[in-house]
Amino acid sequence: FPVTIEGPGKIGGALEKVVPESILGLPVGPACFVHDQMWKGEKSWSAYHAANSVFLTNLLEINKRKGGYWIIQAMRLPVIYSWFGAVASPVGAARYWEG
């Protein structure tokens, strides 16, 4: 189910209100929540990179621990890395500094 993202970590535009909370059936809301909270905190380049690194680590750990069969875990990896790429991109950085 989609969740509403508010605050500095929002995507904006047409996707502002609809962001998936799962990857191929695996709930990853806690990783998203922690990332959003970290983006609301201290504003510095080190805090930005730390928040994104924690996001990636949390997504990978959730997938590893609760992701089911290894083949499904492997299928989620491109999505996980694309989500990390999105928040670590210049567009993600711009959103971070808007808050």
N, C-alpha and C positions, 0 to 999 in steps of 0.2 A: 504494500500500500504506500502511496506517496505521503510525504510529510511536508509541512511548511517550514521553510528555513527563514529565520529572521536574524537580523543583526549583520555584523561585518562579513560573515561567511556566506551570505546569500548569493545566488547565482545571478539573478537579475534577468530582465527581458522576459521572453515568453516562458522560460523555465523557472522563473522565480518561485512559483508556488508548487511546482511538481518536481520533486527530487526523489528518486527511489530510495527506499530504506532497506532494500535487500539486493543481493547479487545472486542471481540464479537460485532463488528460494532461500538463501541464507540471510537472516536478519543481521544487519550491520549498524543499526541505529546507535548503539553505544559508542562506536568509533566515530560516527558523525557528530554525536553530541559532544564528546570530549574535544574534537577538533574545533567545533563552533565556540565552545567555551574558551579554549585557548586563544582563538582569534579575537575574542572580546577582551582579553587581558592586555598585558604590556605590548606596546607598539615599538618593535625594533626588528631589524633584519634577523637577528639571532632568534627572537621569539617566533617570527614567521616561519623560519626554517625548522625550528624545533617542533612547532605545532604540526607542520606537514609531515615531518619524520615520524612523529607519534601516530599520526593518522595512518600512514602506510604500515607501520609496525602493528597497530591494532587491527587493521583490516587483515593483514597476513596471519596474525595469531588467531583471530576469530575463525578464519577459513581453515587453518590447521587444526584447531581444537574441536570445532563444531561443524566442519564442512562436509562430513560424510565420506563417501568413497574417494580414493585418491584421484580418480579420473575426473570427478566433478570438481574437486579442489583445483585441479590443474586447469579446468575449463574457466574457472573464475579468475585466474591470475591475470589474463589480459585486461579484464574489466577493472580489477584492483589497481593495476599499474596505470591504466588510463585515468582513473579517478585521481590518483596521486598526481599524474601529469597535469590534470586540469587545475588542481589547487596550487601547484608549484609553477604554473605558467605565468607569463606576463599579465594575462587577464586575471588570474587568481591573485597575483600580487596587487593589482590595482584595486580589487575588491577588498583585500586585507587593509590597505591604507585608507580606504573610504570610511571605515568605521571609526 
